Amino acid sequence: MDPLASLRDAAPTPFWLDDPRRPQPAPALVGGTTCDLLVVGGGYTGLWTALRAKERDPHADVVLVEADEIGGAASGRNGGFCEASLTHGLENGIQRWPDEIGLLERLGRENLQGMQDTLERYGIDCDWERTGSFAVATEPHQVEWLAEGVEASARYGGNAVFLDADAMRAEINSPTFLAGLWNKDDVAMVNPARLAWGLKQACLGLGVRIHERTPATSLEEQGAVVTVGTPYGRITAGRVALATNAFPSLLRRHRPYTVPVYDYALMTEPLSEEQLAAVGWKNRQGFADSANHFHYVRLSADNRILWGGYDAIYNYRGRVRAEHDRRPETFATLARHFFTTFPQLEGIRFTHSWGGAIDTSTRFCVFFDTSHRGKVAYAAGFTGLGVGATRFGADVMLDLLSGESTERTGLELVRRKPLPFPPEPIRSVGINITTWAMTRADHNQGRRNLWLRTLDRFGLGFDS
């Protein structure tokens, strides 16, 4: 069978958002208003910020504005891997913050449990499954990496287990799997759109005023307050939390610190009982392979397989455009890779194909800042692992806006920003060279060439 035939009927829309339970958008803001806290952005970061603000102070007047619809961007179209890690994985954290990685790991686990407690408290139905996830080796040199990962996990309080090829294939049956590392406790699977919609409903229940289809167009300090412009009126706020992530920040000086990178995914039709038995997968863990250009894979609640990743596409000048959400050449590549991994599923069809922008920073995880004499806070740069870390980011922004000194605000991760990306055309040239170098490393037993080693030396990451 030609793998491309599997794409014939794929709808060009995110599977998670193609849901009859998708709520109607809240009315746009018409006319001016005032509030104690204005949150700009209706993805996870903004929703958690509004929710946590009301939990801290039920009397606070909180307004949230979203340019499109709640969860319509990255928060409603990601893979649904909710990880405890705040640092884009343990290895990245060890390399960048060796002196506080133990604290970061503890805070990450507390944050993940806090998320689970919140879902239970508000009755948010988002297919939350605390299954853990696998890192799998598909090349011989990656097996040693996984063994080292088990040791590092144990050192910092994790519960990772190494599986040889037979044990790994007993969990998920693929002829490409040579070994696996099962992170049993620190990852949950979730329906990302329903998580966003559930948080929206929880915010409304606490009295947050939400206005969708209300883009924020300007930000100015006026004495003791900040004013934010919208198409139909101005909002006057005592404090502002910016949660725009991949989209251009209202603060121009923050824009060089992130670039939007496009990621893509496919979703299969539901597997039959025979097809599911052919791949095993009784414990429903998600998994990702260990290459630089990696795939992330999981089961949905109705036993579809989400197959995403591999390509990460930067478009010149970092433009976020709806037309970038569709990339047939990437969908074709993903389809071919799918049937290499699961040849026993030949004949299965993909029902959905989509893409979306991820806010990437040079250190591969969230960073923070304040402006306008502490009246405005900002969190961005989650780089694809923001489902869980956004809740932590919300708490940090609220700490910063309150002027409160906390365990979180004392972190070097919070106090220091990453290196900015260079301007165009140097930015595009550098990203393209890096992409080529990572591809070459994947075909050369993971060996990083001089270019990648130089980036490592300057703390510019680019290891996934």
N, C-alpha and C positions, 0 to 999 in steps of 0.2 A: 504493500500500500504506500502511496505517496503521502508523506506526512502533511503536505500542504492541503490535501483533501480534507483533513480534519478541521480546517479553518473556514470551510465553505459557508457555514451558517452562523459564524461567530458574530454576535451583535457588538458593535463598537462602543460599548458603554461599560462602566464598572459594574461587576456583578453585584457588589454589596449595595449599590445605590439603586439597582433595578429591583425594587422591593415594594410590594403593595402597601406595606406599613410605613412607607416614607411619609413623614409628616408634612403638612402644609407649612410654607414659610411664614414666619411672623411678619406683621406689617412693617413697611419701611417707616423710618422716622420722617415726619412731616412737621416742620416748625422747630424752634429751638427748645432746648431743655437743659437742666442742670442736674448734677449728681455728685456724690462723694468720690466714686471711682468709675472711670470709663475704661472698658476693655475693648480694644480694637482687634477684631479677628474672632471668627466663630469656629475655629478648629479646636483640637484638644487643648492646646495651651490656653486659649481664651476661655473656653468652657470651664476648665479646671480653676482658672484664676477667679472667675466670677463665683463659682460654687464655693471655693475655699474662703473667699472674702466674706460671703454671707455666713458661712459656718463660724468664722472668727468673730464676726460682728453682725448679728441678725438685723440690727437697726441701720446698717450702712445702706445707702441708696446706690445701687450698682446698675449701670447700663452697659450692655454689650451690643456692638454694631458689627455686622458682617456684610461684606460687599456683595456676596452671592447668597448661598444658602448654607445653613449650618452643616458642617461635615462634607461639603461639596468638593473640597480639594483633597489634599493628602490624607486628611483624617477619615475620609469616607472611601478611599480607594487603595489603601495599603494592604499588606499581606495579613494583618491581624496577629502578628507576633508581639506579645506584650512582655518585655523582658525587664528583669530587675536592674540590669546594668545601666548605670548613668553615664558610662564612659565609652560607649560603642564597643563593648566587650572588655573582658578582663585584661587581655594583652595590651590593648591601647591604653588602658588606665595605668597599668604597671609602668609602661614606657614614659608616660607623661607626668604622673603624680605618684611616684614610688613611695613617698613618705606618708601619703594619706589615702592610699588605695584601700587599706583595710577599713577605714572609716567610710569611704565612698561605697564600698560593697555593702556594709551594714546599712547605710542610709538607703541604698537601692532596694535592699530586701524589705526594709520597713515601708518604703514607698509602695512596693508592689502589694504588700499585705494591706496597706491602707487603701489602695484601689479596690481590692476585693471586698474589704469591709464596707466601702462606700456603695458598691454595687448591691450588696445585700441590704444595706440600710435603706436605700431608695427603691429597691425592687427593680433594678435595671436589668432587663432581659436582653443580653447580648451574647449568648452562647459562650459564656466564660468557661474554659476548661483548663485546669491547672495540670496539664499533661507533661510539661517540660518539653525540651526539644533536643534534636541531635545535630552535632556537626559531623559530617561524614567525609571519609577519605575516598577519593576516586582515583588517586594516583599514589604509587608506592611511597614517595617522599612525604606525603601528608600523614601517613600512619604515625610516624614519630612525633609530628606536631601534636596530634591528638593525645598521645601518651603524655607529652609534656604539659598539655592543657589540664589533664586530670590532676597532676601534681600541683599546678598553680592554683586550681580551684580549691583543693583541700587546704592549701596554705592560707587562703583568705576566707575560709568558712563555707565554701561551696560543697555540693554533694553531687559531683560528676562521676560517672562510671565509664570505664573504657570497655568497648565491645570489639572482639575480633570479627573477621569477616562473617563467619558462620552465625555468631550471635547477633550481629547487625542485620543480616539478611533474615533472621528469624523474626525480627521486629518489623522490618520493611524490606520486602524482597526485590532487590535489584541486582542484576549481574555486575553492575558498575561499582558496587560498594565493597571496599576493602577493609574498612573498620569504621567505628563510630565512637563519639563521645556523647553520652546522654547526660545532659544537665537536667536533673530530675525535678528540682524544686523552684527554679528561678525564672521560669517562663510559663506564661499562660497563652492559650489561643483564644481569640475573641473575634466576634463579628464587628469590624471597625465602624461601619456606618451606624449600626444599632447602638454601639457605645456612645457615639456622638449624639445621636438622637435622645438616648436615655439621659445623658448629662444635660442636654437642653431642657428636658422636661423637669429634671431635678432643680435646675436653676430657676425655671419659671415658678416651681412650687415654693421656692424660698423667697420669691419676690423680685428676682432679677428682671429688669426690663430689657427685652431682646428685640432688636430691630434688624431684620435681614434685608438684603438688597439695598443696603445703606453704606456705600463706600465712604471711608474717611479720606478727605482730600487735602487737608492742611492741619498743621499743629503750631500753636503759638502760645507763648507764656504771657500772661497779663496779670502782673502783680502776684497775688497769692494763689491764682488759679491758672489753669491751662484751658485754652479753647481749641476745639477740633471742628473743622468744617466738614459738612456733608452736602450733598446736592440740594437739600430742601431746608437746611437750617444748621445752626451752630450748637455744639454741646459745650457747656462750661463745667469743668470737673476740677475737684481738688487734687486728684491724682489720676494718672493715665498709665495703663499697662498695654504695651504694644505686643501683639501676638500674631504678626503677619507672616513670619517665617519665610517661605520661598518667595513671597511677593515683595516688591520694593518697599522698604521701610519709609515711614514719614520722616525719619531722621536720616538725612542724606549721608552723614558721616558714618553711619553704620552699614551702609550698602556694600562697601568693599569687603566686608567680613563674611558674606555668604554668596554663593552662586546657586542657581537652580539647575539641578541635574535631573533628567527625565529617566524614569524607571517604568518597566512594562511587565504585564502579567496576562496570563490566560487562565480560564476556568473551564473545566470539562463538564459534560453532562453528568448526572449522578451515576455512580458506579452500581452495577448490578451486584447481587450477592456473590455470583461466580467471579466477577472482576475483582471485587474487594478481597475475596479469599485468595485470589492469585497474587495479590501484593501483600497480604497479611495485614499489618497496620492495626492490630487489635487495640493498641494502647493510644492511638490517635495523636502521637507526638508530631510536631512540625519538624522539618529538618532543612539544613542548608549544607551545600558542599563547601570544600575548603579552598577553592581557587580564589584568585583575585577577582575574576569575573565569575561570581558565584550565582547559583540558583537558590531561591527559597521556596519551600514546598509545604503544603499542609492540606488537611481534609476540612471541608466545610461541615456544617451540622447535618446536611443531607447527603454526605459522602461524595461530594465532588472533589476533584483535586485542583487546587490552585497551584499554578506553575509560573513563577515570576523570576525576575532578575536578569543576570548575565550582562546585558548591555546597560551602560549608564551614559546617557547622551547629554552633552552640553551644547547648547545652541549659541552661536555668536552673539555677543553682548548680553547674554543671559536673559533673553526675552521669555516671559511666561505667556504662552499662547495656546488656545484650545486646539489649534491644528497640530501641535506637537504631541497631543495625547494619542495620536494614531501613527504607527510606524510599521508598515507591512513587512519590511525587511527584518525587523526584530521579531515580530510575531512568527515569521517563517523560521527563523533561527530557533526560537523557543520551542516550536512544534517539533522540529527535528531532534532537538536535545531531549524532549519529553519521551519520544519513542525509543531513543537510545537507552534511556534510564529504565523505562517500563515497556520492553518489547511485548510482554504478555497482554498489554492493553491495546494492541493493534486494532484499529477500527473504531475506537472511541472518538467522539466529536468534542470540539470546544464550542461552548455556547456564548462566551463573552471574551473580548480582547480589549485591553485598555492600557492607558499610561497616565502618568502624572508627574508633577515636579516635586523634588525633594530639596529642602534647603541644606546645602552642604557647607561646612566650615573646614578650615585647614587643619583643625585638630580632630575632626570627625565626631564631635559631640557638642552639646549645648554650651553656649557662653552667655554672659549677662552684662548689662551696663545700665547706668542711669544718666539722665540729662535734666536740664532745666531745674538745676539746684535740687535734685532729688524728687521732683514731682512726677517724673516720667521714668518708667522702667521698661526693660526690653529683654526678651529671651529668644534666641534663635540658634540655628546651626545644628539641629538634632541629627541630621545626616542619616535618616532612614530608620533610626531606632528611637522614635519619639513617642510611641504609643504609651509606654510606661513613664518615660522620663519627663513628659510634659507636666505631669502632676507635681513632680519635684520642682520643675521650673516655675510653676505657678506659685508654689510656696516661697521660693527664693525671691521672686518679684514682689510678693506681698511683704516679705521681710524687709526688702530694700526700700519699698515705698513708705513703710512705717518708721524707717530709721532704726529698726531694732537690730541689735547684734545677736546673732544666733549661731548655733553649730553650723548651719548651712552657709551663712554669709562669711564665716571665717575661712571657708575652704579656698585654697588656691584656685581650684576650678572656677569658683565664683569671682574671685578678685582679679583674675588675669584674663584678658581676651586673647584669642588666637592671632596669629599673623594674618594680615589682610591679603586678599588676592590682588595681584597686580592689575593695572588697567589693560584694556584692549589696545592693540591686538596681542600683547604679550600673554594675556590671560588664556586666550584660545590656543595659542601655540604651546604654552606650557601644559595645558590640560590634555591636548592631543598627543604630545610627546609622552606624557605620563600614562595615558591609556595604552599607547603602543608598547611602552616598557612593561606594563603589567601583563599584557597579553603575551609578550615574549617570556616573561618569568613563568607564566603558567605552562608554557611549552618547554621550559628549561629547568625542570625539577624545583621550581620555586626560587631559583637564584635571582637575586635582585641586582640589576646592572648598576653602573656608576651613577646614572641619573637618579634612580630610586634611592640609592644609598646616600646621595647628596641631599635629597629631600628629607630623608630620615634624619640626617645630621642636623638639619635646620628646623626639625620639629614640624614638618609639613605633612606627615602621615602618608596618605595614599597607599594604604595596605589592603584595601578592600573596595 
